[in-house]
Amino acid sequence: MQIIVPARLIDGWVCYAWDMKKKMIHVMDPLFLTGVSDEWRSIHEDVTAVLHGCLGRCLRLFFEDWVTSDTPWTRLFPMLGRKDFTE
């Protein structure tokens, strides 16, 4: 099961996807043309931490038998493309 959350940030948009089986959070930000800076990684880690906590509370509310894990989830930052189309 995957849960996908689009979000609008100051400099554009991003899409976060939770892979519930693999315990991974995919951070898909189209501004990552050459990789992710430490500053942006930190921002996305903060945002996903808040969303992850809220998502866990929702799952426990709607699904009584859902087992949540306190194990930290892996965050992946895939590069979506190499071309800047804003020119």
CNS distance restraints for C-alpha pairs under 8 A (distance, minus, plus):
assign (resid   1 and name CA) (resid  19 and name CA) 6.36 0.50 0.50
assign (resid   1 and name CA) (resid  20 and name CA) 5.61 0.50 0.50
assign (resid   1 and name CA) (resid  21 and name CA) 6.78 0.50 0.50
assign (resid   2 and name CA) (resid  17 and name CA) 6.57 0.50 0.50
assign (resid   2 and name CA) (resid  18 and name CA) 5.35 0.50 0.50
assign (resid   2 and name CA) (resid  19 and name CA) 4.77 0.50 0.50
assign (resid   2 and name CA) (resid  20 and name CA) 5.91 0.50 0.50
assign (resid   3 and name CA) (resid  17 and name CA) 5.55 0.50 0.50
assign (resid   3 and name CA) (resid  18 and name CA) 5.05 0.50 0.50
assign (resid   3 and name CA) (resid  19 and name CA) 6.92 0.50 0.50
assign (resid   3 and name CA) (resid  20 and name CA) 7.75 0.50 0.50
assign (resid   4 and name CA) (resid  15 and name CA) 6.91 0.50 0.50
assign (resid   4 and name CA) (resid  16 and name CA) 5.70 0.50 0.50
assign (resid   4 and name CA) (resid  17 and name CA) 4.25 0.50 0.50
assign (resid   4 and name CA) (resid  18 and name CA) 6.36 0.50 0.50
assign (resid   5 and name CA) (resid  15 and name CA) 5.71 0.50 0.50
assign (resid   5 and name CA) (resid  16 and name CA) 5.14 0.50 0.50
assign (resid   5 and name CA) (resid  17 and name CA) 6.25 0.50 0.50
assign (resid   6 and name CA) (resid  13 and name CA) 7.38 0.50 0.50
assign (resid   6 and name CA) (resid  14 and name CA) 5.94 0.50 0.50
assign (resid   6 and name CA) (resid  15 and name CA) 4.22 0.50 0.50
assign (resid   6 and name CA) (resid  16 and name CA) 6.19 0.50 0.50
assign (resid   7 and name CA) (resid  13 and name CA) 5.73 0.50 0.50
assign (resid   7 and name CA) (resid  14 and name CA) 5.37 0.50 0.50
assign (resid   7 and name CA) (resid  15 and name CA) 5.97 0.50 0.50
assign (resid   7 and name CA) (resid  16 and name CA) 7.69 0.50 0.50
assign (resid   8 and name CA) (resid  12 and name CA) 6.01 0.50 0.50
assign (resid   8 and name CA) (resid  13 and name CA) 4.36 0.50 0.50
assign (resid   8 and name CA) (resid  14 and name CA) 6.38 0.50 0.50
assign (resid   9 and name CA) (resid  13 and name CA) 5.38 0.50 0.50
assign (resid   9 and name CA) (resid  14 and name CA) 7.14 0.50 0.50
assign (resid  13 and name CA) (resid  29 and name CA) 6.88 0.50 0.50
assign (resid  13 and name CA) (resid  30 and name CA) 7.71 0.50 0.50
assign (resid  14 and name CA) (resid  27 and name CA) 7.19 0.50 0.50
assign (resid  14 and name CA) (resid  28 and name CA) 5.74 0.50 0.50
assign (resid  14 and name CA) (resid  29 and name CA) 4.61 0.50 0.50
assign (resid  14 and name CA) (resid  30 and name CA) 7.03 0.50 0.50
assign (resid  15 and name CA) (resid  27 and name CA) 6.21 0.50 0.50
assign (resid  15 and name CA) (resid  28 and name CA) 5.10 0.50 0.50
assign (resid  15 and name CA) (resid  29 and name CA) 6.52 0.50 0.50
assign (resid  16 and name CA) (resid  25 and name CA) 6.72 0.50 0.50
assign (resid  16 and name CA) (resid  26 and name CA) 5.64 0.50 0.50
assign (resid  16 and name CA) (resid  27 and name CA) 4.86 0.50 0.50
assign (resid  16 and name CA) (resid  28 and name CA) 6.15 0.50 0.50
assign (resid  16 and name CA) (resid  48 and name CA) 7.63 0.50 0.50
assign (resid  17 and name CA) (resid  25 and name CA) 5.56 0.50 0.50
assign (resid  17 and name CA) (resid  26 and name CA) 4.98 0.50 0.50
assign (resid  17 and name CA) (resid  27 and name CA) 6.72 0.50 0.50
assign (resid  17 and name CA) (resid  28 and name CA) 7.95 0.50 0.50
assign (resid  18 and name CA) (resid  23 and name CA) 7.23 0.50 0.50
assign (resid  18 and name CA) (resid  24 and name CA) 5.93 0.50 0.50
assign (resid  18 and name CA) (resid  25 and name CA) 4.60 0.50 0.50
assign (resid  18 and name CA) (resid  26 and name CA) 6.44 0.50 0.50
assign (resid  19 and name CA) (resid  23 and name CA) 5.67 0.50 0.50
assign (resid  19 and name CA) (resid  24 and name CA) 5.19 0.50 0.50
assign (resid  19 and name CA) (resid  25 and name CA) 6.26 0.50 0.50
assign (resid  19 and name CA) (resid  26 and name CA) 7.77 0.50 0.50
assign (resid  20 and name CA) (resid  24 and name CA) 7.01 0.50 0.50
assign (resid  23 and name CA) (resid  73 and name CA) 5.26 0.50 0.50
assign (resid  23 and name CA) (resid  74 and name CA) 6.60 0.50 0.50
assign (resid  24 and name CA) (resid  73 and name CA) 5.38 0.50 0.50
assign (resid  24 and name CA) (resid  74 and name CA) 4.73 0.50 0.50
assign (resid  24 and name CA) (resid  75 and name CA) 5.70 0.50 0.50
assign (resid  24 and name CA) (resid  76 and name CA) 7.13 0.50 0.50
assign (resid  25 and name CA) (resid  48 and name CA) 7.89 0.50 0.50
assign (resid  25 and name CA) (resid  73 and name CA) 6.80 0.50 0.50
assign (resid  25 and name CA) (resid  74 and name CA) 6.15 0.50 0.50
assign (resid  25 and name CA) (resid  75 and name CA) 4.67 0.50 0.50
assign (resid  25 and name CA) (resid  76 and name CA) 6.17 0.50 0.50
assign (resid  26 and name CA) (resid  75 and name CA) 5.80 0.50 0.50
assign (resid  26 and name CA) (resid  76 and name CA) 4.80 0.50 0.50
assign (resid  26 and name CA) (resid  77 and name CA) 6.10 0.50 0.50
assign (resid  26 and name CA) (resid  78 and name CA) 7.32 0.50 0.50
assign (resid  27 and name CA) (resid  44 and name CA) 7.44 0.50 0.50
assign (resid  27 and name CA) (resid  75 and name CA) 6.98 0.50 0.50
assign (resid  27 and name CA) (resid  76 and name CA) 6.02 0.50 0.50
assign (resid  27 and name CA) (resid  77 and name CA) 5.05 0.50 0.50
assign (resid  27 and name CA) (resid  78 and name CA) 6.98 0.50 0.50
assign (resid  28 and name CA) (resid  77 and name CA) 6.36 0.50 0.50
assign (resid  28 and name CA) (resid  78 and name CA) 6.29 0.50 0.50
assign (resid  28 and name CA) (resid  79 and name CA) 7.44 0.50 0.50
assign (resid  28 and name CA) (resid  80 and name CA) 7.01 0.50 0.50
assign (resid  29 and name CA) (resid  77 and name CA) 7.83 0.50 0.50
assign (resid  29 and name CA) (resid  79 and name CA) 7.73 0.50 0.50
assign (resid  29 and name CA) (resid  80 and name CA) 7.32 0.50 0.50
assign (resid  30 and name CA) (resid  79 and name CA) 7.49 0.50 0.50
assign (resid  30 and name CA) (resid  80 and name CA) 5.89 0.50 0.50
assign (resid  30 and name CA) (resid  81 and name CA) 7.18 0.50 0.50
assign (resid  32 and name CA) (resid  36 and name CA) 5.61 0.50 0.50
assign (resid  32 and name CA) (resid  79 and name CA) 5.82 0.50 0.50
assign (resid  32 and name CA) (resid  80 and name CA) 7.19 0.50 0.50
assign (resid  32 and name CA) (resid  81 and name CA) 7.79 0.50 0.50
assign (resid  33 and name CA) (resid  79 and name CA) 6.44 0.50 0.50
assign (resid  33 and name CA) (resid  80 and name CA) 7.38 0.50 0.50
assign (resid  33 and name CA) (resid  81 and name CA) 6.04 0.50 0.50
assign (resid  33 and name CA) (resid  82 and name CA) 4.92 0.50 0.50
assign (resid  33 and name CA) (resid  83 and name CA) 6.90 0.50 0.50
assign (resid  33 and name CA) (resid  84 and name CA) 7.33 0.50 0.50
assign (resid  34 and name CA) (resid  79 and name CA) 7.56 0.50 0.50
assign (resid  34 and name CA) (resid  82 and name CA) 6.97 0.50 0.50
assign (resid  35 and name CA) (resid  79 and name CA) 6.75 0.50 0.50
assign (resid  36 and name CA) (resid  40 and name CA) 6.31 0.50 0.50
assign (resid  36 and name CA) (resid  41 and name CA) 6.23 0.50 0.50
assign (resid  36 and name CA) (resid  77 and name CA) 7.35 0.50 0.50
assign (resid  37 and name CA) (resid  41 and name CA) 6.08 0.50 0.50
assign (resid  38 and name CA) (resid  42 and name CA) 6.10 0.50 0.50
assign (resid  39 and name CA) (resid  43 and name CA) 6.37 0.50 0.50
assign (resid  40 and name CA) (resid  44 and name CA) 6.12 0.50 0.50
assign (resid  41 and name CA) (resid  45 and name CA) 6.04 0.50 0.50
assign (resid  42 and name CA) (resid  46 and name CA) 6.20 0.50 0.50
assign (resid  43 and name CA) (resid  47 and name CA) 6.26 0.50 0.50
assign (resid  44 and name CA) (resid  48 and name CA) 5.94 0.50 0.50
assign (resid  45 and name CA) (resid  49 and name CA) 5.98 0.50 0.50
assign (resid  45 and name CA) (resid  75 and name CA) 7.91 0.50 0.50
assign (resid  46 and name CA) (resid  50 and name CA) 6.48 0.50 0.50
assign (resid  47 and name CA) (resid  51 and name CA) 6.25 0.50 0.50
assign (resid  48 and name CA) (resid  52 and name CA) 5.64 0.50 0.50
assign (resid  49 and name CA) (resid  53 and name CA) 6.23 0.50 0.50
assign (resid  50 and name CA) (resid  54 and name CA) 6.40 0.50 0.50
assign (resid  51 and name CA) (resid  55 and name CA) 5.96 0.50 0.50
assign (resid  52 and name CA) (resid  56 and name CA) 6.13 0.50 0.50
assign (resid  53 and name CA) (resid  57 and name CA) 6.39 0.50 0.50
assign (resid  54 and name CA) (resid  58 and name CA) 6.26 0.50 0.50
assign (resid  55 and name CA) (resid  59 and name CA) 6.17 0.50 0.50
assign (resid  56 and name CA) (resid  60 and name CA) 6.24 0.50 0.50
assign (resid  56 and name CA) (resid  68 and name CA) 6.94 0.50 0.50
assign (resid  57 and name CA) (resid  61 and name CA) 6.18 0.50 0.50
assign (resid  58 and name CA) (resid  62 and name CA) 6.21 0.50 0.50
assign (resid  59 and name CA) (resid  63 and name CA) 5.59 0.50 0.50
assign (resid  59 and name CA) (resid  64 and name CA) 7.98 0.50 0.50
assign (resid  59 and name CA) (resid  66 and name CA) 6.82 0.50 0.50
assign (resid  60 and name CA) (resid  64 and name CA) 5.66 0.50 0.50
assign (resid  60 and name CA) (resid  65 and name CA) 7.70 0.50 0.50
assign (resid  60 and name CA) (resid  66 and name CA) 6.15 0.50 0.50
assign (resid  60 and name CA) (resid  67 and name CA) 7.92 0.50 0.50
assign (resid  60 and name CA) (resid  68 and name CA) 7.92 0.50 0.50
